[in-house]
Amino acid sequence: NLPKDLAFLPALPHDNPHLPESYYQTLSRLPENLRKRLRDGDWNYDDSKDALFKFDDCARMFELPMQEGKGFISADVAAMGDDMTIIGVWKGLSLTHIYEIKHKYPHEVAAAIREIATRHAVTMNNTVVDSDGLGIGVQGILKCKQFLNGAAAKDPKRFKNMRSQCYYILAEHIEHSRITAH
């Protein structure tokens, strides 16, 4: 269900004549779930009965109607390496836009978030930045809410930290069709 101006071109390792045979042999020695994905192109394959995110639940997020609600922004700030800063714009529990920023300093990321917030009419009070690592600088510039994923969980008997608790809650929301993506 891609937009008309996009196309998916499936490709497998054997489709690339420049890959050495040793690469294919390495893929063949991987555990079955990774081998199915990386060598055979079967991204729906998951041998785990206790997977946190089920494929059908995740796929359904893109089919459900967009929700109404207040605007929010969530940002995961990355360093200057290969990782990217990811900024999500939400209407209620509907993810409406995703922005990727690469190789920017904290003040540049903060400026980008301000511009995105203005464009989507989101207040800093409804903006949250992952403040572990470089995000603390961005959060300090913006004076928005901070999320410390390594902080103690609100339910420490069930979860190691806030990140694991939030992943579990996210999985429940996705499973019960409460989150949509557009």
N, C-alpha and C positions, 0 to 999 in steps of 0.2 A: 504493500500500500504506500509506495513512495510517491512523492509529488511528481508531476509529469516532467519536470525539468531535471530529475535525478534518475540515475539508473544503477542497478546493482550488477556488477560483473563478477560472477563467482570465479575463483581461481584456486587451484591447488598447487602444492609444491612442484609437482611434475610439469605444470604449465610454464614454469620459469626455467628456460634452458640454461640460465647462468648459475643456478644452484648446483653445488657439487653433490655427487652421489652420497658423500659422507653425511650431508645434511639430512637427506631422506632416511638414511640408515639410523641417524640419531633420533629422528622423529619416530621411527618404527620401534625403538627401544623404550619409548615413554610409557608410563602407566596408561591403561586403556582409555580413561576419560580424556586425558590430554592428547593421546594419539588420535582418538576419534575427531577431536576438534582441530588440532594443528596439522595433521597429515591428511585426514579424510574430509575435512571441511564440515563435519557434523556438529554444529554448534548447539543443537538441541539435545545432544547427548549428555546425560548426567547419570552416573551410576549410584549416586548417593540418595538414599530414601529420606534422609534428614536434611536435604538442602534447604537453606534458609529462604532463598528466593526461587520459586518454581517458574519455569519458562512460560507456561500458559498464563499465569497470573501477571507476569511482567508484560507479556504481549497484549493482554487485555487493557492495560493502562492507556494504550494508544488508540483504543477503539471506543472507550467510554466518553460521554459528552463532557466538555469542559465545565467546571464548576464556577459559580460566582463567589465572590468574597473579597476580602481586603487584599491589597498587594503586599508581597513580602519579597525580600531578597536574601539568598543564602550564598556565601562565598567561601571557597576553600582556596586559600592563598598558597602559591607555590614559590619556590626559590628560583634562582636564575638558571638552573640546570635543565634537564629534559622535561621535567614535570611542568604542567600548565596550571594557571589559576583558572578555576571554574566558577562562574557566577550564574546562579539560577534565579529566574524571576517566577514568582508564584502568584496565582489568584486563588485564594483559599488553599486547597490541596491539589490544585492543578498547576503543573509545571508548564509555563507558557513559552519561556525563552531560556536558552543556554548560551552563555558567552564564554569563549576561551581566550585567555590572554597569556602570551608567552614572553619570557625574558623582560619583565618590568620590575622596577624598584617599588617598594611599598607606597611611596607618595604617588607614583603613576597608577598603581592599582586602585588606590583610594580615589583618585580623580576619575578613573573609569567607572567605579561603582557609583560615585555621585552623579555622573552623567547618565548612567543606566537608571538610577533611582529617579532622576528628574524626568527622563523619557517615559517611564512607566508609572509615575506619580506614587512612588513608594517613599515613605518617610524613613529617616535613620532609626527611628524607634522600632520600625518593622524590618530592620536589616540586621543580619547576624553574620559574623565572620568567625571562621575557625581560628581561634587565637593561640593555638599551639604553634610554636615556631614563628615564622615571619608574619603571620596573621595578626599577632599582637600589635605590631607597628601600624598596620592598616586600621585595625579596630581603634587604636588610640587616636589616629588622625580623624577618623569619621565620627568618633564618639557614639558608635552604634553598640548593639548587643554583642557579647562575646560568647563563643562556644568553646569549651575546653574539653576536647574529646578524651583526653587522658585523665580527666578528673574522676573522682569517686562517683560510682553509680548511685542513683537515688534508691535503688534496690540492691544493695551490695551482697545480699544472700544469693541472688540469682545471676548477677552480672559482675564482671571483672572491673569495668569502668564505664563511663558515660557513652563512649563510642559503641561498645557491645550492646548496651541497653537500647541505644537509638537504632542500631541495625535491626534488632529484634522487633521494636515497635514499627519501624518502617516496613519490615516484612509482613507484619500483621495487617497494616494498612493496605499494602498492595494486595495481599491475599483476599481481603474483604472488599476490594474495589473502591477504596476510599481515596486513592490517589490516581490522578490521571496525568497524562503527558501529551502535549500538543506541539 
